[in-house]
Amino acid sequence: NIINDFSLGKADILVGTQMVTKGLDFERVSLVGILNADNLINFPDFRASERAFNMLEQVAGRAGRRNKRGLVIVQTSQPAHPILSYLQAHNYEGFYEHELEERRRYGYPPFTRVINIYLKHRDEDLLIRAAAGYAETLRHLFGNRILGPDEPHIARIQSLYIRKIMLKVEIQASMSKVKAILRSVYEAQMADKSLRSLVVYYDVDPM
C-alpha cells in the first residue's frame, strides 16, 4: 500500500531499506539519498565491495528514470574509497578489474575455495574457549589459511551463541583430503566430554 501510494503521488518522500532497490520503477523520482553507505562498504565479508557496488548502483538507478536526469547523494566518511569513484563513473569493468586484483592479492575466491566452520553452544564462555582451541588445532594443520575465530554478524540464534572460523583452500587442493582432515579434527575435539554438546557445521563455497 505504501509503495502504491508513493507511485500515485500521494507522498513526496519514501524512506526504505534495501528493498527499494528491487526493481521498483517510480516515474517522478528525481533524487535518491543513500544514508551511511559505509555500513555496506565495510561489512566484514570478502564480498562486501562487490555487494556494496551492486547495491549502490541499483539504488542510484531509482533516480532519473523515464529519460529524466536525476541526482544521487551518498553519505559516507570515505569519499575517496575506490568503490565510490567507480560508482560515480558507472565503471563496471574498472570495478571488476580492481576487485579481481584484491581477491588475487589476499587469496579469496575465485582464486581459492572458502569453507566457513561454525561452532554453536549455549555457554558463551565455553564456546569462546572451544573455538579458540579448534582454530589453533586447524592452524597447526593449515597454517595461515585459517582465519578466526570471529564473532559473525549474527552472533546468537535463540539460545545458541556462534563463532566462525574461515578456511581458505587452494583451487588445486584435494577437497577429499581437506574433508578427511576436518573430520579427524572434529573427532579429536569431540573426545573432550565437555564439548559433547558443541554444534559444528560447515558452509563450503558460501554464497
N, CA, C and O of each residue as an XYZ file, in Angstrom:
828
protein
N       0.827     -1.210      0.000
C       0.000      0.000      0.000
C       0.863      1.263      0.000
O       0.542      2.243     -0.671
N       1.975      1.228      0.769
C       2.873      2.385      0.835
C       3.492      2.645     -0.532
O       3.538      3.783     -0.997
N       3.965      1.582     -1.167
C       4.595      1.717     -2.482
C       3.578      2.205     -3.510
O       3.901      3.040     -4.355
N       2.377      1.698     -3.445
C       1.331      2.104     -4.383
C       0.972      3.573     -4.203
O       0.809      4.305     -5.179
N       0.849      4.001     -2.941
C       0.539      5.402     -2.674
C       1.642      6.318     -3.192
O       1.366      7.387     -3.737
N       2.897      5.892     -3.019
C       4.021      6.693     -3.492
C       3.992      6.788     -5.018
O       4.250      7.851     -5.583
N       3.680      5.684     -5.674
C       3.601      5.669     -7.136
C       2.521      6.606     -7.649
O       2.662      7.206     -8.715
N       1.437      6.727     -6.883
C       0.308      7.580     -7.280
C       0.512      9.039     -6.902
O      -0.335      9.881     -7.199
N       1.623      9.342     -6.253
C       1.897     10.722     -5.903
C       1.259     11.191     -4.618
O       1.178     12.394     -4.373
N       0.801     10.265     -3.788
C       0.184     10.645     -2.516
C       1.225     10.990     -1.455
O       0.885     11.509     -0.392
N       2.485     10.702     -1.743
C       3.589     11.062     -0.847
C       4.759     11.533     -1.699
O       4.956     11.052     -2.815
N       5.532     12.475     -1.171
C       6.661     13.026     -1.911
C       7.994     12.382     -1.533
O       8.963     12.465     -2.288
N       8.043     11.738     -0.359
C       9.287     11.148      0.130
C       9.015      9.709      0.553
O       8.044      9.430      1.256
N       9.870      8.816      0.123
C       9.780      7.415      0.521
C      11.059      7.033      1.246
O      12.150      7.150      0.689
N      10.930      6.578      2.486
C      12.063      6.114      3.275
C      11.999      4.592      3.339
O      10.978      4.030      3.737
N      13.065      3.933      2.958
C      13.010      2.474      2.936
C      14.361      1.836      3.155
O      15.386      2.511      3.251
N      14.337      0.523      3.232
C      15.552     -0.281      3.358
C      16.038     -0.628      1.961
O      15.616     -0.015      0.980
N      16.922     -1.610      1.872
C      17.438     -2.032      0.565
C      16.332     -2.568     -0.341
O      16.537     -2.740     -1.542
N      15.175     -2.829      0.230
C      14.052     -3.344     -0.557
C      13.672     -2.388     -1.690
O      13.159     -2.824     -2.720
N      13.922     -1.088     -1.506
C      13.518     -0.131     -2.528
C      14.342     -0.261     -3.806
O      14.013      0.353     -4.822
N      15.411     -1.055     -3.762
C      16.236     -1.238     -4.961
C      15.701     -2.336     -5.862
O      16.153     -2.473     -6.998
N      14.762     -3.107     -5.386
C      14.395     -4.345     -6.074
C      13.390     -4.123     -7.202
O      12.234     -4.536     -7.116
N      13.854     -3.466     -8.251
C      13.065     -3.408     -9.473
C      11.907     -2.436     -9.466
O      11.082     -2.465    -10.379
N      11.817     -1.578     -8.467
C      10.719     -0.620     -8.439
C      10.996      0.518     -9.423
O      12.131      0.979     -9.544
N       9.972      0.960    -10.111
C      10.127      1.991    -11.133
C       9.167      3.132    -10.832
O       7.970      3.035    -11.100
N       9.704      4.220    -10.269
C       8.873      5.371     -9.913
C       9.156      6.504    -10.904
O      10.283      6.990    -11.000
N       8.143      6.907    -11.623
C       8.322      7.872    -12.700
C       8.779      9.232    -12.198
O       9.552      9.903    -12.883
N       8.325      9.661    -11.022
C       8.554     11.042    -10.588
C       9.809     11.217     -9.725
O      10.142     12.343     -9.354
N      10.495     10.149     -9.407
C      11.645     10.267     -8.506
C      12.811     10.964     -9.221
O      13.242     10.536    -10.292
N      13.304     12.030     -8.619
C      14.429     12.763     -9.195
C      15.624     12.820     -8.251
O      16.710     13.230     -8.660
N      15.445     12.417     -7.004
C      16.525     12.473     -6.019
C      16.504     11.209     -5.163
O      15.455     10.815     -4.652
N      17.676     10.574     -5.010
C      17.829      9.414     -4.129
C      18.983      9.696     -3.172
O      20.072     10.078     -3.601
N      18.745      9.508     -1.891
C      19.792      9.656     -0.895
C      20.109      8.309     -0.274
O      19.205      7.574      0.121
N      21.383      7.986     -0.188
C      21.833      6.727      0.418
C      22.518      7.075      1.726
O      23.581      7.696      1.728
N      21.914      6.677      2.840
C      22.427      7.014      4.162
C      23.441      5.979      4.640
O      23.227      4.773      4.518
N      24.547      6.476      5.185
C      25.565      5.626      5.806
C      25.987      4.462      4.899
O      25.866      3.293      5.265
N      26.476      4.809      3.728
C      26.951      3.786      2.794
C      28.136      2.998      3.365
O      28.454      1.912      2.881
N      28.785      3.552      4.394
C      29.932      2.862      4.997
C      29.549      1.499      5.560
O      30.373      0.585      5.592
N      28.300      1.359      6.003
C      27.861      0.062      6.531
C      27.944     -1.021      5.462
O      28.291     -2.165      5.757
N      27.628     -0.663      4.224
C      27.725     -1.618      3.121
C      29.184     -1.875      2.750
O      29.603     -3.020      2.580
N      29.944     -0.797      2.628
C      31.320     -0.900      2.145
C      32.208     -1.662      3.127
O      33.082     -2.426      2.717
N      31.981     -1.454      4.423
C      32.873     -2.008      5.450
C      32.341     -3.281      6.106
O      32.860     -3.709      7.137
N      31.318     -3.884      5.520
C      30.772     -5.116      6.086
C      31.864     -6.186      6.108
O      32.573     -6.361      5.117
N      32.009     -6.910      7.233
C      33.113     -7.877      7.362
C      32.902     -9.155      6.553
O      32.577    -10.207      7.103
N      33.090     -9.047      5.250
C      32.952    -10.179      4.344
C      33.775     -9.865      3.105
O      33.802     -8.718      2.659
N      34.450    -10.868      2.540
C      35.308    -10.602      1.399
C      34.517    -10.161      0.175
O      35.093     -9.633     -0.776
N      33.196    -10.371      0.189
C      32.357     -9.932     -0.931
C      31.702     -8.582     -0.678
O      30.838     -8.159     -1.446
N      32.109     -7.896      0.401
C      31.460     -6.646      0.785
C      31.531     -5.604     -0.327
O      30.534     -4.943     -0.615
N      32.693     -5.451     -0.953
C      32.834     -4.441     -2.010
C      31.929     -4.758     -3.192
O      31.274     -3.870     -3.738
N      31.897     -6.024     -3.584
C      31.044     -6.445     -4.699
C      29.578     -6.154     -4.405
O      28.862     -5.610     -5.245
N      29.142     -6.521     -3.210
C      27.743     -6.322     -2.843
C      27.408     -4.845     -2.698
O      26.325     -4.405     -3.084
N      28.358     -4.073     -2.130
C      28.132     -2.647     -1.960
C      27.997     -1.959     -3.316
O      27.084     -1.158     -3.519
N      28.900     -2.267     -4.242
C      28.834     -1.659     -5.567
C      27.519     -2.009     -6.249
O      26.869     -1.145     -6.838
N      27.133     -3.261     -6.169
C      25.886     -3.717     -6.780
C      24.687     -2.990     -6.182
O      23.817     -2.506     -6.906
N      24.649     -2.918     -4.843
C      23.520     -2.293     -4.172
C      23.446     -0.797     -4.462
O      22.375     -0.268     -4.760
N      24.588     -0.119     -4.374
C      24.609      1.324     -4.606
C      24.235      1.655     -6.047
O      23.539      2.639     -6.301
N      24.691      0.846     -6.979
C      24.353      1.069     -8.387
C      22.854      0.875     -8.612
O      22.231      1.623     -9.366
N      22.287     -0.125     -7.960
C      20.849     -0.360     -8.076
C      20.051      0.797     -7.490
O      19.079      1.262     -8.086
N      20.471      1.255     -6.315
C      19.765      2.366     -5.669
C      19.856      3.620     -6.541
O      18.876      4.347     -6.710
N      21.041      3.857     -7.086
C      21.215      5.027     -7.947
C      20.287      4.969     -9.148
O      19.864      6.000     -9.670
N      19.979      3.764     -9.576
C      19.097      3.598    -10.728
C      17.656      3.967    -10.463
O      16.849      4.010    -11.391
N      17.311      4.236     -9.201
C      15.937      4.636     -8.901
C      15.679      6.095     -9.272
O      14.526      6.502     -9.418
N      16.741      6.880     -9.424
C      16.582      8.314     -9.712
C      16.738      8.588    -11.197
O      17.562      7.974    -11.876
N      15.935      9.517    -11.689
C      16.083      9.975    -13.056
C      15.638      8.984    -14.105
O      16.169      8.988    -15.215
N      14.688      8.144    -13.789
C      14.190      7.189    -14.769
C      13.250      7.892    -15.754
O      12.931      9.071    -15.598
N      12.824      7.154    -16.750
C      11.959      7.699    -17.803
C      12.631      8.873    -18.531
O      11.996      9.885    -18.828
N      13.948      8.709    -18.813
C      14.690      9.679    -19.614
C      14.829     11.044    -18.952
O      15.045     12.045    -19.635
N      14.708     11.092    -17.647
C      14.900     12.349    -16.928
C      16.143     12.243    -16.057
O      16.369     11.222    -15.409
N      16.939     13.290    -16.045
C      18.171     13.305    -15.280
C      17.862     13.366    -13.786
O      17.012     14.146    -13.358
N      18.549     12.546    -12.995
C      18.321     12.526    -11.556
C      19.585     12.830    -10.782
O      20.659     12.992    -11.361
N      19.450     12.905     -9.471
C      20.572     13.205     -8.591
C      20.639     12.139     -7.500
O      19.624     11.789     -6.898
N      21.836     11.630     -7.254
C      22.046     10.641     -6.198
C      23.069     11.205     -5.216
O      24.150     11.635     -5.617
N      22.725     11.203     -3.934
C      23.616     11.689     -2.885
C      23.971     10.514     -1.979
O      23.090      9.845     -1.440
N      25.279     10.270     -1.815
C      25.758      9.164     -0.994
C      26.420      9.736      0.259
O      27.356     10.529      0.167
N      25.933      9.332      1.417
C      26.528      9.757      2.688
C      27.625      8.767      3.069
O      27.374      7.568      3.186
N      28.835      9.273      3.259
C      29.965      8.404      3.597
C      31.046      9.202      4.298
O      31.172     10.411      4.101
N      31.828      8.513      5.121
C      33.008      9.130      5.738
C      34.259      8.793      4.940
O      35.368      9.170      5.318
N      34.068      8.068      3.814
C      35.189      7.639      2.976
C      34.970      8.058      1.521
O      34.882      7.196      0.647
N      34.880      9.343      1.247
C      34.568      9.780     -0.124
C      35.612      9.370     -1.152
O      35.318      9.330     -2.347
N      36.842      9.060     -0.701
C      37.893      8.651     -1.639
C      37.939      7.145     -1.861
O      38.822      6.653     -2.562
N      37.004      6.409     -1.277
C      37.009      4.951     -1.428
C      36.858      4.585     -2.906
O      36.030      5.172     -3.602
N      37.652      3.615     -3.398
C      37.594      3.252     -4.825
C      36.198      2.901     -5.316
O      35.844      3.234     -6.447
N      35.403      2.239     -4.495
C      34.059      1.844     -4.911
C      33.259      3.056     -5.366
O      32.541      2.997     -6.364
N      33.386      4.152     -4.629
C      32.585      5.333     -4.924
C      33.022      6.010     -6.217
O      32.195      6.572     -6.935
N      34.313      5.959     -6.516
C      34.763      6.537     -7.787
C      34.265      5.701     -8.960
O      33.871      6.250     -9.990
N      34.280      4.369     -8.812
C      33.738      3.507     -9.868
C      32.234      3.699     -9.998
O      31.693      3.677    -11.104
N      31.564      3.887     -8.875
C      30.120      4.101     -8.890
C      29.785      5.411     -9.601
O      28.879      5.462    -10.433
N      30.518      6.460     -9.267
C      30.255      7.768     -9.848
C      30.394      7.743    -11.364
O      29.656      8.422    -12.079
N      31.351      6.951    -11.846
C      31.588      6.857    -13.290
C      30.782      5.735    -13.939
O      30.858      5.548    -15.153
N      30.006      4.980    -13.142
C      29.293      3.790    -13.630
C      30.273      2.873    -14.366
O      29.971      2.314    -15.421
N      31.462      2.743    -13.761
C      32.551      1.998    -14.407
C      32.544      0.551    -13.920
O      33.270      0.199    -12.990
N      31.726     -0.281    -14.550
C      31.597     -1.679    -14.151
C      32.897     -2.452    -14.387
O      33.347     -3.204    -13.522
N      33.488     -2.261    -15.554
C      34.690     -3.016    -15.897
C      35.857     -2.623    -14.993
O      36.632     -3.482    -14.573
N      35.985     -1.335    -14.692
C      37.047     -0.881    -13.806
C      36.905     -1.466    -12.421
O      37.886     -1.888    -11.809
N      35.665     -1.491    -11.922
C      35.433     -2.084    -10.616
C      35.753     -3.573    -10.635
O      36.361     -4.087     -9.696
N      35.353     -4.263    -11.685
C      35.609     -5.701    -11.799
C      37.105     -5.991    -11.736
O      37.532     -6.879    -10.998
N      37.898     -5.255    -12.497
C      39.345     -5.474    -12.516
C      39.962     -5.169    -11.152
O      40.835     -5.900    -10.683
N      39.514     -4.105    -10.530
C      40.018     -3.737     -9.198
C      39.696     -4.814     -8.174
O      40.556     -5.216     -7.390
N      38.459     -5.274     -8.186
C      38.029     -6.281     -7.211
C      38.736     -7.607     -7.442
O      39.099     -8.293     -6.487
N      38.934     -7.971     -8.701
C      39.614     -9.229     -9.022
C      41.050     -9.205     -8.512
O      41.545    -10.206     -7.993
N      41.714     -8.070     -8.658
C      43.089     -7.949     -8.181
C      43.138     -8.035     -6.651
O      44.057     -8.642     -6.102
N      42.167     -7.439     -5.961
C      42.106     -7.525     -4.497
C      41.918     -8.972     -4.053
O      42.560     -9.425     -3.105
N      41.039     -9.693     -4.739
C      40.804    -11.102     -4.400
C      42.076    -11.923     -4.621
O      42.420    -12.774     -3.800
N      42.770    -11.666     -5.727
C      44.004    -12.406     -6.013
C      45.064    -12.112     -4.955
O      45.744    -13.024     -4.486
N      45.204    -10.849     -4.578
C      46.246    -10.437     -3.633
C      46.056    -11.065     -2.268
O      47.029    -11.454     -1.622
N      44.812    -11.167     -1.820
C      44.555    -11.652     -0.462
C      44.040    -13.092     -0.413
O      43.674    -13.590      0.652
N      44.015    -13.752     -1.565
C      43.693    -15.173     -1.584
C      42.240    -15.501     -1.321
O      41.931    -16.339     -0.473
N      41.348    -14.846     -2.041
C      39.919    -15.132     -1.917
C      39.370    -15.619     -3.251
O      40.008    -15.431     -4.287
N      38.182    -16.248     -3.240
C      37.578    -16.710     -4.493
C      37.538    -15.569     -5.519
O      37.299    -14.417     -5.155
N      37.769    -15.887     -6.796
C      37.802    -17.224     -7.398
C      39.176    -17.897     -7.381
O      39.365    -18.912     -8.052
N      40.132    -17.360     -6.632
C      41.478    -17.920     -6.610
C      41.640    -18.980     -5.513
O      42.628    -19.714     -5.504
N      40.700    -19.060     -4.615
C      40.672    -20.104     -3.585
C      39.227    -20.554     -3.394
O      38.292    -19.959     -3.930
N      39.075    -21.618     -2.617
C      37.748    -22.017     -2.143
C      37.678    -21.711     -0.655
O      38.679    -21.813      0.055
N      36.511    -21.342     -0.194
C      36.328    -20.969      1.204
C      35.406    -21.971      1.898
O      34.368    -22.364      1.366
N      35.815    -22.367      3.093
C      34.968    -23.191      3.953
C      34.798    -22.437      5.266
O      35.774    -22.192      5.975
N      33.585    -22.077      5.582
C      33.284    -21.454      6.869
C      32.881    -22.540      7.859
O      31.994    -23.349      7.587
N      33.542    -22.545      9.004
C      33.255    -23.537     10.050
C      32.560    -22.807     11.189
O      33.133    -21.904     11.798
N      31.343    -23.193     11.468
C      30.552    -22.538     12.511
C      30.479    -23.433     13.742
O      30.253    -24.638     13.632
N      30.668    -22.842     14.898
C      30.552    -23.548     16.175
C      29.466    -22.872     16.990
O      29.405    -21.645     17.062
N      28.609    -23.679     17.605
C      27.499    -23.150     18.399
C      27.450    -23.835     19.758
O      27.721    -25.029     19.882
N      27.098    -23.051     20.774
C      26.927    -23.618     22.115
C      26.095    -22.662     22.957
O      26.063    -21.457     22.709
N      25.422    -23.223     23.957
C      24.602    -22.396     24.845
C      25.444    -21.570     25.806
O      25.032    -20.490     26.228
N      26.624    -22.077     26.151
C      27.513    -21.392     27.089
C      28.530    -20.574     26.290
O      29.398    -21.141     25.626
N      28.426    -19.260     26.353
C      29.297    -18.420     25.527
C      30.764    -18.552     25.924
O      31.634    -18.605     25.055
N      31.047    -18.606     27.219
C      32.439    -18.724     27.657
C      33.063    -20.028     27.163
O      34.195    -20.047     26.680
N      32.306    -21.113     27.293
C      32.805    -22.401     26.804
C      33.014    -22.346     25.293
O      33.998    -22.878     24.779
N      32.089    -21.703     24.584
C      32.198    -21.592     23.130
C      33.453    -20.829     22.725
O      34.150    -21.224     21.791
N      33.739    -19.736     23.427
C      34.928    -18.933     23.106
C      36.191    -19.768     23.257
O      37.078    -19.720     22.405
N      36.272    -20.534     24.344
C      37.443    -21.386     24.566
C      37.524    -22.499     23.526
O      38.597    -22.798     23.002
N      36.379    -23.105     23.238
C      36.348    -24.205     22.276
C      36.733    -23.720     20.884
O      37.489    -24.389     20.179
N      36.218    -22.560     20.485
C      36.513    -22.016     19.157
C      37.992    -21.665     19.033
O      38.600    -21.894     17.987
N      38.569    -21.110     20.094
C      39.996    -20.773     20.071
C      40.845    -22.031     19.933
O      41.796    -22.057     19.150
N      40.504    -23.079     20.695
C      41.232    -24.340     20.605
C      41.063    -24.995     19.252
O      42.014    -25.544     18.695
N      39.846    -24.938     18.719
C      39.560    -25.529     17.408
C      40.390    -24.840     16.335
O      41.001    -25.496     15.491
N      40.407    -23.503     16.374
C      41.151    -22.740     15.379
C      42.648    -22.997     15.493
O      43.345    -23.086     14.482
N      43.139    -23.115     16.718
C      44.572    -23.351     16.913
C      44.982    -24.708     16.350
O      46.036    -24.834     15.727
N      44.146    -25.722     16.571
C      44.421    -27.046     16.012
C      44.440    -26.998     14.488
O      45.327    -27.567     13.851
N      43.457    -26.315     13.913
C      43.400    -26.198     12.452
C      44.578    -25.397     11.912
O      45.082    -25.685     10.827
N      45.014    -24.400     12.664
C      46.124    -23.557     12.224
C      47.427    -24.358     12.145
O      48.269    -24.099     11.285
N      47.587    -25.328     13.042
C      48.771    -26.196     13.004
C      48.779    -27.028     11.722
O      49.841    -27.387     11.215
N      47.592    -27.329     11.205
C      47.471    -28.174     10.021
C      47.442    -27.372      8.718
O      48.001    -27.788      7.703
N      46.779    -26.210      8.770
C      46.570    -25.433      7.539
C      47.343    -24.113      7.506
O      47.328    -23.420      6.489
N      48.007    -23.761      8.587
C      48.797    -22.530      8.611
C      47.950    -21.286      8.478
O      46.880    -21.179      9.079
N      48.447    -20.327      7.669
C      47.746    -19.054      7.544
C      46.518    -19.123      6.649
O      45.931    -18.092      6.322
N      46.128    -20.311      6.255
C      44.861    -20.480      5.531
C      43.666    -20.352      6.481
O      42.524    -20.223      6.039
N      43.938    -20.388      7.781
C      42.885    -20.287      8.796
C      42.768    -18.845      9.284
O      43.765    -18.222      9.648
N      41.547    -18.322      9.288
C      41.251    -17.008      9.847
C      40.204    -17.168     10.952
O      39.253    -17.937     10.813
N      40.392    -16.435     12.046
C      39.431    -16.525     13.146
C      40.004    -17.295     14.317
O      41.191    -17.620     14.353
N      39.121    -17.586     15.290
C      37.659    -17.461     15.235
C      37.176    -16.021     15.401
O      37.802    -15.207     16.080
N      36.059    -15.739     14.769
C      35.443    -14.423     14.839
C      33.982    -14.567     15.241
O      33.375    -15.632     15.125
N      33.445    -13.449     15.716
C      32.015    -13.389     16.015
C      31.299    -12.972     14.736
O      31.543    -11.872     14.240
N      30.425    -13.812     14.185
C      29.752    -13.452     12.931
C      28.766    -12.312     13.133
O      28.471    -11.912     14.259
N      28.265    -11.798     12.013
C      27.326    -10.672     12.066
C      26.120    -11.011     12.943
O      25.679    -10.196     13.753
N      25.600    -12.216     12.772
C      24.549    -12.718     13.665
C      25.234    -13.685     14.620
O      25.545    -14.819     14.255
N      25.467    -13.225     15.853
C      26.300    -13.973     16.799
C      25.502    -14.852     17.749
O      26.083    -15.557     18.575
N      24.188    -14.818     17.643
C      23.375    -15.658     18.512
C      22.034    -15.928     17.842
O      21.388    -15.012     17.333
N      21.627    -17.183     17.846
C      20.315    -17.575     17.347
C      19.619    -18.342     18.449
O      20.075    -19.402     18.878
N      18.511    -17.790     18.898
C      17.782    -18.337     20.035
C      18.739    -18.452     21.228
O      19.260    -17.436     21.688
N      18.977    -19.647     21.730
C      19.813    -19.786     22.924
C      21.252    -20.174     22.600
O      22.041    -20.431     23.509
N      21.605    -20.219     21.313
C      22.933    -20.672     20.917
C      23.813    -19.506     20.463
O      23.440    -18.739     19.575
N      24.989    -19.389     21.090
C      25.996    -18.424     20.668
C      26.791    -19.030     19.511
O      26.886    -20.251     19.389
N      27.368    -18.161     18.655
C      28.012    -18.641     17.432
C      29.390    -18.008     17.271
O      29.580    -16.828     17.565
N      30.349    -18.806     16.802
C      31.648    -18.316     16.377
C      31.962    -18.929     15.010
O      31.484    -20.012     14.674
N      32.775    -18.214     14.234
C      33.079    -18.667     12.869
C      34.587    -18.725     12.644
O      35.322    -17.821     13.042
N      35.034    -19.800     12.001
C      36.420    -19.961     11.561
C      36.400    -20.101     10.045
O      35.598    -20.861      9.503
N      37.273    -19.378      9.361
C      37.331    -19.465      7.899
C      38.584    -20.223      7.463
O      39.686    -19.974      7.953
N      38.387    -21.144      6.538
C      39.484    -21.892      5.923
C      39.508    -21.565      4.441
O      38.507    -21.737      3.746
N      40.659    -21.089      3.952
C      40.842    -20.819      2.526
C      41.701    -21.931      1.933
O      42.792    -22.211      2.430
N      41.213    -22.556      0.883
C      41.884    -23.717      0.281
C      42.217    -23.411     -1.174
O      41.378    -22.891     -1.909
N      43.432    -23.731     -1.588
C      43.824    -23.534     -2.974
C      42.921    -24.335     -3.903
O      42.473    -25.430     -3.562
N      42.665    -23.780     -5.070
C      41.765    -24.404     -6.041
C      42.222    -25.823     -6.391
O      41.399    -26.723     -6.563
N      43.533    -26.013     -6.495
C      44.050    -27.309     -6.927
C      44.118    -28.340     -5.794
O      44.452    -29.499     -6.041
N      43.809    -27.939     -4.566
C      43.895    -28.857     -3.428
C      42.821    -29.942     -3.515
O      41.752    -29.733     -4.089
N      43.125    -31.102     -2.936
C      42.173    -32.212     -2.913
C      41.140    -31.966     -1.820
O      41.470    -31.964     -0.634
N      39.900    -31.762     -2.219
C      38.854    -31.497     -1.232
C      38.547    -32.738     -0.406
O      38.086    -32.626      0.730
N      38.797    -33.915     -0.961
C      38.566    -35.134     -0.190
C      39.564    -35.215      0.967
O      39.209    -35.655      2.060
N      40.812    -34.791      0.732
C      41.815    -34.779      1.800
C      41.470    -33.716      2.848
O      41.612    -33.947      4.049
N      41.017    -32.554      2.379
C      40.609    -31.495      3.307
C      39.457    -31.985      4.181
O      39.439    -31.757      5.391
N      38.508    -32.654      3.557
C      37.369    -33.192      4.297
C      37.819    -34.197      5.350
O      37.312    -34.193      6.472
N      38.762    -35.051      4.995
C      39.261    -36.065      5.933
C      39.968    -35.406      7.120
O      39.814    -35.840      8.261
N      40.739    -34.360      6.841
C      41.431    -33.651      7.924
C      40.420    -32.991      8.860
O      40.543    -33.085     10.081
N      39.434    -32.331      8.290
C      38.410    -31.677      9.113
C      37.650    -32.696      9.957
O      37.297    -32.429     11.105
N      37.410    -33.842      9.383
C      36.714    -34.904     10.121
C      37.553    -35.384     11.296
O      37.024    -35.582     12.390
N      38.851    -35.573     11.088
C      39.717    -36.051     12.168
C      39.835    -35.010     13.282
O      39.881    -35.360     14.461
N      39.882    -33.737     12.907
C      39.937    -32.671     13.918
C      38.652    -32.653     14.729
O      38.682    -32.520     15.952
N      37.530    -32.786     14.048
C      36.227    -32.811     14.740
C      36.173    -33.961     15.739
O      35.759    -33.771     16.883
N      36.583    -35.139     15.316
C      36.523    -36.305     16.197
C      37.449    -36.136     17.395
O      37.103    -36.534     18.507
N      38.616    -35.553     17.176
C      39.547    -35.318     18.283
C      38.980    -34.309     19.276
O      39.122    -34.480     20.487
N      38.339    -33.260     18.767
C      37.756    -32.248     19.644
C      36.588    -32.820     20.441
O      36.411    -32.494     21.614
N      35.797    -33.669     19.801
C      34.624    -34.229     20.468
C      34.995    -35.278     21.520
O      34.141    -35.714     22.293
N      36.250    -35.677     21.549
C      36.695    -36.605     22.592
C      36.659    -35.947     23.969
O      36.612    -36.635     24.989
N      36.680    -34.631     23.996
C      36.555    -33.880     25.243
C      35.081    -33.877     25.652
O      34.248    -33.285     24.965
N      34.761    -34.526     26.750
C      33.367    -34.675     27.164
C      32.663    -33.341     27.381
O      31.446    -33.248     27.218
N      33.421    -32.304     27.748
C      32.799    -31.004     27.987
C      32.294    -30.361     26.703
O      31.530    -29.397     26.737
N      32.735    -30.911     25.557
C      32.343    -30.334     24.270
C      31.301    -31.170     23.538
O      30.991    -30.908     22.376
N      30.764    -32.175     24.219
C      29.826    -33.079     23.548
C      28.602    -32.343     22.998
O      28.024    -32.768     21.998
N      28.209    -31.257     23.636
C      27.022    -30.527     23.174
C      27.377    -29.385     22.219
O      26.512    -28.594     21.843
N      28.654    -29.303     21.826
C      29.080    -28.306     20.856
C      28.568    -28.687     19.472
O      28.728    -29.827     19.036
N      27.955    -27.732     18.787
C      27.445    -27.965     17.431
C      28.450    -27.392     16.434
O      28.825    -26.222     16.514
N      28.875    -28.230     15.500
C      29.816    -27.797     14.468
C      29.234    -28.094     13.094
O      28.788    -29.213     12.837
N      29.235    -27.105     12.214
C      28.794    -27.376     10.842
C      29.610    -26.533      9.867
O      30.246    -25.551     10.248
N      29.575    -26.939      8.606
C      30.463    -26.369      7.592
C      29.641    -25.778      6.436
O      28.639    -26.353      6.010
N      30.085    -24.632      5.947
C      29.465    -23.998      4.782
C      30.558    -23.884      3.722
O      31.443    -23.033      3.821
N      30.491    -24.747      2.708
C      31.509    -24.798      1.666
C      31.087    -23.893      0.505
O      29.947    -23.945      0.044
N      32.019    -23.071      0.046
C      31.747    -22.101     -1.020
C      30.516    -21.264     -0.687
O      29.554    -21.243     -1.456
N      30.539    -20.573      0.461
C      29.348    -19.806      0.886
C      28.983    -18.735     -0.138
O      29.856    -18.124     -0.754
N      27.707    -18.522     -0.307
C      27.216    -17.518     -1.250
C      27.198    -16.146     -0.581
O      26.816    -15.158     -1.208
